[in-house]
Amino acid sequence: MENKNYNLFRENNAGDEIVFSVSEYIEFLTLKIKPFEVKIVGEVGQVQFGPTGHVYFSLKDEKGGAMLNCIIWKSSYRTYGIELKEGMKITVVGNAEIYAPSGRLSFISRSISLAGEGALKKEYDRIKNLLEKEGVFAEERKRPLPKYPQKIGVITSRQGAVIADFLNNLGKFGFSIKMIDSRVEGQEAVKDLLASVRSFKKQKIEVLVIMRGGGSMESMMAFNNEMLVREIAKFPCPVIAGIGHHKDVPLAAMAADVMVSTPTAAANLLGESWQKATLSLERSERQIISSYEKNLADANFLLQKSLTKIGDLRRDIAGQYEKAKNKIKLCLQKFENGLDNIKIDLKNSLSKTFSGFEMFLRTVSRQMEYAEKAISLNDPERQLKLGYSIATLKGKVLRSVKQAEAGQELDLRLTDGIISSEIKNIKKSI
């Protein structure tokens, strides 16, 4: 129907008359006006809350009788946190629709915000005082950044120089950057920012960075949104707010764990611990090299000193060797002379010795003859041949009857053998 009737109207607007039904015409008008999103400033008139939480209000000019019926859905109304009251000057962003059953035109407000610096400042102070009392901005609840962060989440707009400045100053420390492109301008950015923060809650990051450049209070309204501030305050990891400002610090920045005013400062902050580690590593490297060079120089000095001492020692040893060599030569000469004298003495001694030895041999020979005779006379074998015997008991010669007992075995050695016998009786001599 949309294309059909619209095309008919275009084709016949200079010819045949076109006849619409009421519903077709309302639909036609809605299709024409709905695509146009506009921003309207006006004074709030009557405000009514529907049973489902949606808010119905009128918006009128401060002067004149023009009035526009407006609707803001429950979720959007809660998101922007502005309590609508009669007489309040606000700005709405959205588009118009015609409700067919009543033929009533309504403006569907996608976002609402206070109009005028004074009203914005008043709302800013109200939210700030409320959150301060709750301790949302307290220093003791702020968390330190991890020492060497790598997984970084970034929320900002891809448009403009903010993201480029951030990445150009981040440094090459192996960062893993996850970015969500979000609106950051005006009240309409609240939903984008909330969705981005909630999305990063489900991701594994170590630091969340929220950035935008400076601007007027009206352009910074999203960063003073109470719901967004609370989301940042309870985010599971540390948050860096790199949000520029002119006078009043954005409440989102005050709730963050670390607050800086430029994307460059945020990037430098993330790389600070890595930069310090790099400098410390370079310093340690220089110290190690310096220490190594010093030790090498000391070792070289000791080596040269040792080589000098070795040279002196070699020369000293060579001198001692020559002296020793001469002494040995002198000693050998004396030894040879001594040997010659010994030879002469030995020759004389041998002559005397042989003469005395011959006399000694004759004496020994005579003594041996005498000894042989004595041994022969005392040889037990000789006694055995004469009829004597030798009695042994347990391998020992028996010299007395006291050494033996009746019943023991006794060996009698004769000249031609041994007789074993048992002692029957022992008679002692009187």
C-alpha positions in Angstrom: 0.0 0.0 0.0 2.8 2.3 0.9 4.5 2.3 -2.5 1.2 1.9 -4.4 -0.7 5.0 -3.0 2.4 7.1 -2.8 3.3 6.4 -6.4 -0.3 7.0 -7.5 -0.3 10.4 -5.8 3.0 11.3 -7.5 1.8 10.1 -10.9 -1.6 11.8 -10.7 -0.9 14.9 -8.8 -1.4 16.9 -12.0 -4.2 14.7 -13.4 -6.9 12.4 -12.1 -8.1 13.0 -8.6 -6.8 10.5 -5.9 -9.2 9.3 -3.2 -7.7 7.9 0.1 -9.5 6.1 2.9 -8.8 7.7 6.3 -6.5 5.0 7.4 -4.6 5.1 4.2 -4.1 8.8 4.4 -3.0 8.6 8.1 -0.5 5.9 7.1 0.6 8.0 4.2 1.2 11.0 6.4 3.0 8.8 9.0 5.3 7.4 6.4 6.1 10.9 5.3 6.9 12.4 8.7 8.3 9.5 10.7 11.7 9.4 9.0 12.5 12.9 10.0 14.3 12.9 13.4 14.4 16.4 14.9 15.5 18.2 18.1 12.8 20.4 19.7 13.2 22.8 22.7 10.1 23.7 24.7 8.4 24.0 28.1 6.9 21.0 29.7 3.1 21.2 30.2 1.0 18.5 31.7 2.8 15.3 32.7 1.0 11.9 33.1 2.5 8.4 33.9 0.8 5.5 32.2 0.1 2.1 33.8 3.0 0.5 32.0 5.5 3.2 33.1 5.5 5.2 29.8 5.3 9.0 30.3 2.9 11.2 28.4 3.6 15.0 28.4 3.0 18.1 26.4 5.6 20.4 25.1 4.8 24.0 24.3 6.4 27.3 23.3 7.3 29.7 26.1 5.4 32.4 24.1 2.5 31.6 21.9 -0.1 28.8 22.0 1.7 26.1 20.0 1.6 22.7 21.8 2.9 19.2 20.9 1.9 16.0 22.5 4.9 13.8 23.5 5.6 10.3 24.7 8.8 8.8 26.1 8.9 5.1 26.8 9.6 3.8 30.3 13.1 2.4 29.5 14.3 5.7 28.0 12.7 7.8 30.8 14.6 5.8 33.4 17.8 5.9 31.4 18.0 9.7 31.2 17.1 10.2 34.9 15.3 13.5 34.5 12.1 13.9 36.5 9.7 15.8 34.2 7.7 18.6 35.9 5.4 21.2 34.5 7.2 24.4 33.5 10.6 22.7 33.0 12.4 23.7 29.9 13.7 20.6 28.0 15.1 19.4 24.7 13.7 16.3 23.1 15.0 14.3 20.2 12.8 12.0 18.2 10.2 11.8 15.5 6.4 12.3 15.0 3.8 9.6 14.5 0.0 9.7 14.0 -2.0 7.3 16.1 -4.7 6.1 13.7 -7.6 5.2 16.1 -7.6 8.8 17.5 -6.0 10.6 14.6 -3.7 12.3 17.2 -0.2 13.3 16.3 2.4 12.5 19.0 6.1 13.2 19.2 8.0 10.0 20.2 10.9 11.3 22.3 13.9 9.1 22.0 15.9 11.2 24.5 15.2 14.1 26.8 17.6 16.6 28.4 17.4 19.8 30.3 17.7 23.0 28.2 20.0 25.8 29.2 23.3 26.0 31.1 21.6 26.9 34.3 19.3 23.9 34.3 22.1 21.6 33.3 24.3 22.9 36.1 21.6 22.5 38.6 21.0 18.9 37.6 24.8 18.3 37.5 25.1 19.5 41.1 22.1 17.5 42.2 23.5 14.2 40.9 27.0 15.0 42.1 25.8 15.7 45.7 23.7 12.5 45.7 26.6 10.3 44.5 29.1 12.0 46.8 26.9 11.1 49.8 26.8 7.5 48.7 30.7 7.5 48.4 30.7 6.8 44.7 33.6 9.3 44.2 35.5 8.3 47.4 39.2 7.8 46.9 39.3 4.6 49.0 37.1 2.8 46.5 39.3 3.5 43.6 41.4 0.7 42.3 45.0 0.8 41.1 45.8 0.0 37.5 47.4 -3.5 36.9 51.1 -3.2 36.8 51.6 -4.4 33.3 48.2 -4.3 31.5 47.8 -5.8 28.1 44.1 -6.4 27.4 42.5 -2.9 27.0 38.9 -2.1 26.3 38.2 1.3 24.7 34.9 3.2 24.3 35.0 6.2 22.1 33.9 7.5 18.7 35.8 6.3 15.6 35.3 9.8 14.2 37.7 12.6 15.2 41.3 12.6 16.5 40.7 11.1 19.9 41.3 7.4 18.9 44.2 8.3 16.6 45.9 10.3 19.4 45.4 7.4 21.8 46.8 4.7 19.5 49.7 6.9 18.4 50.9 7.5 22.0 50.2 4.0 23.3 53.6 2.6 22.6 54.6 -0.8 21.3 54.2 -3.0 24.4 52.1 -5.7 22.9 48.7 -4.3 23.9 45.6 -6.1 22.8 43.0 -3.4 22.1 39.2 -4.0 21.8 37.2 -1.0 20.8 33.5 -0.3 20.7 32.4 2.6 18.6 30.0 4.7 20.5 28.3 8.1 20.3 29.9 10.5 22.8 28.1 13.7 21.9 25.0 15.0 23.8 22.3 13.2 25.7 21.6 10.8 22.8 25.0 9.1 23.6 23.8 7.8 26.9 22.3 4.6 25.5 25.3 3.9 23.3 27.7 4.4 26.3 25.6 2.2 28.6 25.4 -0.6 26.0 29.2 -0.3 25.4 30.1 -0.5 29.2 27.7 -3.4 29.7 29.2 -5.2 26.7 32.7 -4.9 28.1 31.5 -6.4 31.4 31.2 -9.7 29.6 34.7 -9.5 28.0 38.1 -10.4 29.4 39.9 -7.0 29.7 42.2 -5.7 32.4 41.5 -1.9 31.9 38.6 0.0 30.4 39.2 3.4 28.8 36.4 5.8 28.1 37.4 8.8 26.0 36.2 11.9 24.2 37.4 15.5 23.7 36.3 18.5 25.6 33.1 20.5 24.9 30.2 22.5 26.4 28.1 21.2 29.3 25.3 20.4 26.9 27.6 18.2 24.7 29.0 16.5 27.8 25.5 15.6 29.2 25.8 11.9 28.6 28.9 11.7 30.9 26.9 13.3 33.7 24.1 10.6 33.5 23.5 9.0 36.8 23.0 5.5 35.4 26.2 5.6 33.4 28.2 6.9 36.4 26.9 4.0 38.5 27.9 1.5 35.8 31.4 2.9 35.7 31.7 2.9 39.5 30.8 -0.8 39.8 32.7 -2.0 36.7 34.7 -5.2 37.4 38.1 -3.9 36.4 39.8 -0.4 36.7 38.4 2.3 34.5 40.4 5.2 33.0 38.3 8.3 32.0 40.1 10.4 29.4 37.4 13.0 29.1 38.2 16.6 28.3 36.3 19.4 30.1 36.3 23.1 30.5 34.8 23.9 33.9 32.9 21.1 35.7 34.5 17.7 35.7 32.2 15.1 34.1 30.7 12.8 36.8 31.7 9.7 34.8 35.3 10.9 35.1 35.0 11.4 38.9 33.6 7.9 39.3 36.4 6.3 37.3 39.5 4.9 39.1 41.8 7.2 37.2 40.9 10.5 35.6 42.9 12.2 32.9 41.8 15.0 30.5 43.3 13.8 27.2 43.6 10.5 25.2 47.4 11.1 25.1 47.5 11.1 28.9 45.4 7.9 29.0 47.8 6.2 26.6 50.9 7.3 28.5 49.3 6.1 31.8 48.8 2.6 30.3 52.3 2.4 29.0 53.9 4.0 32.2 54.7 0.7 34.0 55.9 -0.9 30.7 58.1 2.2 30.1 59.5 2.0 33.6 60.2 -1.7 33.1 61.9 -1.0 29.8 64.1 1.7 31.4 64.9 -0.6 34.3 65.8 -3.3 31.9 68.0 -1.0 29.9 69.6 0.3 33.1 70.2 -3.3 34.3 71.6 -4.1 30.9 74.0 -1.2 31.0 75.0 -2.1 34.6 75.7 -5.7 33.5 77.7 -4.6 30.5 79.6 -2.1 32.6 80.3 -4.7 35.3 81.4 -7.2 32.7 83.7 -4.7 31.1 85.2 -3.8 34.5 85.7 -7.5 35.4 87.2 -8.1 32.0 89.6 -5.1 32.4 90.5 -6.3 36.0 91.1 -9.8 34.7 93.2 -8.5 31.8 95.3 -6.4 34.3 95.8 -9.5 36.5 96.7 -11.5 33.5 99.3 -9.0 32.4 100.7 -8.8 35.9 100.8 -12.6 36.1 102.6 -12.7 32.7 105.2 -10.2 33.9 105.7 -12.3 37.1 106.0 -15.4 35.0 108.6 -13.7 32.8 110.6 -12.7 35.9 110.2 -16.2 37.3 111.4 -17.7 34.1 114.5 -15.6 34.1 115.1 -16.4 37.8 114.6 -20.1 37.1 117.1 -19.9 34.2 119.7 -18.3 36.4 119.0 -20.9 39.2 119.3 -23.6 36.6 122.7 -22.5 35.4 123.9 -22.3 39.0 122.5 -25.7 39.7 124.0 -27.1 36.5 127.5 -25.8 37.5 127.1 -27.2 41.0 126.0 -30.6 39.6 129.0 -30.6 37.3 131.3 -29.8 40.2 129.7 -32.5 42.3 130.0 -35.0 39.5 133.7 -34.2 39.2 134.2 -34.6 42.9 132.1 -37.8 42.7 134.3 -39.2 39.9 137.4 -38.4 41.9 135.9 -40.1 44.9 135.0 -43.2 42.9 138.6 -43.4 41.7 139.8 -43.3 45.3 137.2 -45.8 46.3 138.4 -48.1 43.5 141.9 -48.0 44.8 140.8 -48.5 48.4 138.5 -51.2 47.4 141.3 -53.0 45.5 143.5 -52.9 48.5 140.7 -53.9 50.8 139.8 -56.8 48.5 143.4 -58.1 48.6 143.3 -58.0 52.4 139.8 -59.4 52.5 140.6 -62.4 50.3 143.6 -63.2 52.5 141.6 -63.0 55.7 138.6 -64.8 54.1 140.8 -67.8 53.2 141.9 -68.0 56.8 138.3 -67.6 58.0 137.1 -70.4 55.7 139.7 -72.8 57.1 138.5 -72.0 60.6 134.9 -72.4 59.7 135.6 -75.7 58.0 137.1 -77.0 61.1 134.3 -75.8 63.2 131.7 -77.4 60.9 133.5 -80.8 61.2 133.3 -80.5 64.9 129.6 -79.6 64.7 128.8 -82.5 62.4 130.3 -84.9 64.8 128.3 -83.4 67.7 125.1 -83.5 65.7 125.7 -87.0 64.7 126.2 -88.1 68.3 123.1 -86.3 69.4 120.8 -87.2 66.4 117.6 -88.8 67.7 117.6 -91.2 64.8 120.9 -92.6 66.0 119.3 -93.1 69.4 116.4 -94.9 67.8 118.8 -97.2 66.0 120.3 -98.1 69.4 116.8 -99.3 70.6 115.4 -96.2 72.1 111.9 -94.8 71.1 110.2 -91.4 71.3 106.7 -91.2 72.9 104.3 -88.4 71.6 100.9 -87.5 72.9 98.8 -85.3 70.6 101.8 -84.4 68.5 103.9 -83.4 71.6 106.9 -85.3 73.0 105.9 -87.0 76.3 108.6 -86.3 78.9 106.7 -87.2 82.1 103.8 -89.5 83.2 102.1 -86.4 84.5 101.4 -85.4 80.9 99.4 -88.5 80.2 96.1 -90.1 81.4 94.6 -93.6 81.1 92.6 -94.0 77.9 94.6 -91.6 75.8 96.2 -92.7 72.5 100.0 -92.7 72.6 102.3 -92.8 69.6 105.8 -94.5 69.9 108.2 -93.6 67.2 110.8 -96.3 66.4 113.6 -96.2 63.8 111.4 -97.9 61.2 107.9 -96.6 62.0 105.3 -95.5 64.5 103.2 -97.6 66.9 99.9 -96.2 68.1 98.6 -97.6 71.4 96.1 -96.8 74.2 97.3 -96.1 77.7 95.8 -98.7 80.0 97.6 -97.9 83.2 100.2 -95.4 84.5 102.8 -96.4 87.1 104.9 -93.6 88.6 108.5 -94.4 89.6 109.2 -94.2 93.3 
